[in-house]
Amino acid sequence: MYTGFAEVYDMLMNDVHYGAWADMYARMMTAYGIPRNAKVCECACGTGSLTLPLQQLGYEMMGIDLSQEMLWQAAQKARKAGFGIPFIRQDMRQLRLHRPVDAVLATCDGVNYLLQDVDAAAFFQSAWDAIKPGGGLFFDVSTPYKLEHLLGSQFMGEDRRDVTYMWQNRYFPERQQVEMHLAIFVKEPDGRYRRIDEEQVQRAYQAEKLVALLQSIGFVDVRVFGTNALTHPAPEEHRWHIAARKPE
């Protein structure tokens, strides 16, 4: 996953307002007593598009991802911005940090890519072990409504100036998973197009399942928020933000 895709990821995601998304995470962390100078580990950081604005807000960031290609893109962007953010290749289910952090984040659907309950539980336990007492875990997931009704069994495509893509999805209700197949055509300097194929699978988690897993590990003050506000989510919300505290 993400091999070859990393070079065009930011191009395809240029309509995402990462600054506003960083503000949402900052509001959550503030509500849980995490200060702006806190040490924060962002899991599934991708190309660092959320890592950098969080660093700009004052957090001492580090990024974790499984894709070396995505991490390379993130490091290049951080270097150009003048940030010395460490980006490290690790599995978020097996974090190995040199020192505890104030907060662990998993952004941009990172938890949706954990396809089994045991995988989500492993990440939550790994985050628990990495977080200081009194710190917090903060993450977002695309909702079951979004994966089934907005993405599931849909065909999408777009023809842009330098890149064209075709995106075919199939939703499997018995597994609560959506399989995504992308064919991406990148325009080369000589006018020819180079094809990149990308396949991904996401799991639709019920909020109650995630809350129960977090509480079983020991997290407290577990709350589910909507897409853009620290309020109870609407029934057809596209994204949930979830926050939990590790007790002192």
CORPEUR-V606442 format. One record per residue. N is the residue number from 1. SS is DSSP state (2 for helix, 1 for strand, 0 for the rest). PHI is phi in degrees with one decimal (999 if undefined). Layout:
N;SS;PHI + N;SS;PHI
This chain:
1;0;999 + 2;0;75.3 + 3;0;-72.4 + 4;0;85.5 + 5;0;-70.5 + 6;2;-58.2 + 7;2;-69.9 + 8;2;-112.3 + 9;2;-57.5 + 10;2;-65.0 + 11;2;-63.4 + 12;2;-79.2 + 13;0;-105.6 + 14;0;-73.7 + 15;0;-95.7 + 16;0;-83.2 + 17;0;-90.2 + 18;2;-67.0 + 19;2;-62.0 + 20;2;-66.5 + 21;2;-66.6 + 22;2;-61.6 + 23;2;-61.8 + 24;2;-63.0 + 25;2;-65.4 + 26;2;-63.4 + 27;2;-64.2 + 28;2;-63.0 + 29;2;-65.0 + 30;2;-61.6 + 31;2;-62.5 + 32;0;-102.0 + 33;0;79.1 + 34;0;-90.0 + 35;0;-74.9 + 36;0;-67.6 + 37;0;-99.6 + 38;0;-69.2 + 39;1;-85.5 + 40;1;-128.8 + 41;1;-105.1 + 42;1;-100.0 + 43;1;-89.1 + 44;0;53.5 + 45;0;-74.4 + 46;0;59.5 + 47;0;-87.3 + 48;0;78.9 + 49;0;-67.4 + 50;0;-99.5 + 51;2;-61.1 + 52;2;-65.7 + 53;2;-64.6 + 54;2;-68.9 + 55;2;-62.6 + 56;2;-63.6 + 57;0;-77.9 + 58;0;116.8 + 59;0;-74.4 + 60;1;-92.0 + 61;1;-92.6 + 62;1;-139.9 + 63;1;-119.9 + 64;1;-123.6 + 65;1;-157.6 + 66;0;-84.0 + 67;0;-91.3 + 68;2;-64.4 + 69;2;-65.9 + 70;2;-66.3 + 71;2;-63.9 + 72;2;-63.0 + 73;2;-62.0 + 74;2;-62.4 + 75;2;-64.1 + 76;2;-63.5 + 77;2;-65.6 + 78;2;-65.1 + 79;2;-62.9 + 80;2;-64.4 + 81;2;-83.6 + 82;0;83.5 + 83;0;-103.8 + 84;0;-98.6 + 85;0;-78.5 + 86;1;-76.3 + 87;1;-119.1 + 88;1;-128.2 + 89;1;-83.8 + 90;0;-148.9 + 91;0;-85.4 + 92;2;-63.4 + 93;2;-81.7 + 94;2;-140.6 + 95;0;-66.0 + 96;0;-132.4 + 97;0;-96.8 + 98;0;-69.0 + 99;0;-149.3 + 100;0;-62.5 + 101;1;-118.5 + 102;1;-77.8 + 103;1;-152.9 + 104;1;-116.4 + 105;1;-116.8 + 106;1;-135.3 + 107;0;-107.6 + 108;0;54.7 + 109;0;73.8 + 110;2;-52.4 + 111;2;-72.9 + 112;2;-62.0 + 113;2;-82.4 + 114;0;-89.6 + 115;0;-84.3 + 116;0;-123.9 + 117;2;-54.3 + 118;2;-64.6 + 119;2;-70.4 + 120;2;-62.2 + 121;2;-63.1 + 122;2;-64.5 + 123;2;-65.0 + 124;2;-61.7 + 125;2;-67.2 + 126;2;-63.1 + 127;2;-64.8 + 128;2;-54.2 + 129;2;-66.3 + 130;2;-88.2 + 131;1;-92.2 + 132;1;-65.7 + 133;1;-55.0 + 134;1;91.4 + 135;1;-82.7 + 136;1;-142.3 + 137;1;-113.3 + 138;1;-136.3 + 139;1;-153.4 + 140;1;-127.9 + 141;1;-138.4 + 142;1;-70.2 + 143;0;-77.5 + 144;2;-55.4 + 145;2;-59.1 + 146;2;-64.7 + 147;2;-66.6 + 148;2;-82.3 + 149;2;-99.5 + 150;2;-100.6 + 151;2;-103.6 + 152;0;-60.5 + 153;0;52.2 + 154;0;-117.8 + 155;1;-118.2 + 156;1;-133.2 + 157;1;-163.7 + 158;1;-156.1 + 159;1;-112.7 + 160;0;-103.1 + 161;0;-63.1 + 162;0;-113.7 + 163;1;-151.6 + 164;1;-127.9 + 165;1;-138.5 + 166;1;-125.3 + 167;1;-129.7 + 168;1;-112.7 + 169;1;-117.3 + 170;1;-143.0 + 171;1;-99.6 + 172;1;-114.3 + 173;0;-62.8 + 174;0;-67.0 + 175;0;-103.7 + 176;0;52.9 + 177;1;-131.1 + 178;1;-118.3 + 179;1;-96.3 + 180;1;-120.4 + 181;1;-121.5 + 182;1;-118.7 + 183;1;-114.7 + 184;1;-116.7 + 185;1;-119.0 + 186;1;-102.3 + 187;1;-75.7 + 188;0;-90.1 + 189;0;-56.4 + 190;0;-85.9 + 191;0;94.7 + 192;0;-78.3 + 193;1;-113.1 + 194;1;-107.3 + 195;1;-93.6 + 196;1;-123.9 + 197;1;-104.8 + 198;1;-135.3 + 199;1;-125.0 + 200;1;-139.1 + 201;1;-133.2 + 202;1;-124.3 + 203;1;-104.0 + 204;0;-91.8 + 205;0;-96.5 + 206;0;-76.2 + 207;2;-59.1 + 208;2;-62.1 + 209;2;-64.9 + 210;2;-65.0 + 211;2;-62.1 + 212;2;-64.0 + 213;2;-63.4 + 214;2;-62.7 + 215;2;-67.9 + 216;2;-66.1 + 217;2;-83.2 + 218;0;127.2 + 219;0;-65.0 + 220;1;-125.1 + 221;1;51.4 + 222;1;-78.9 + 223;1;-134.1 + 224;1;-114.7 + 225;1;-114.0 + 226;0;-84.5 + 227;0;-70.6 + 228;0;-126.6 + 229;0;-142.0 + 230;0;-82.9 + 231;0;-131.0 + 232;0;-62.4 + 233;0;-67.8 + 234;0;-75.0 + 235;0;-58.3 + 236;0;-107.9 + 237;0;-62.9 + 238;0;-85.8 + 239;1;-145.2 + 240;1;-107.6 + 241;1;-108.6 + 242;1;-123.3 + 243;1;-126.3 + 244;1;-150.7 + 245;1;-114.2 + 246;0;-91.1 + 247;0;-60.8 + 248;0;-62.4
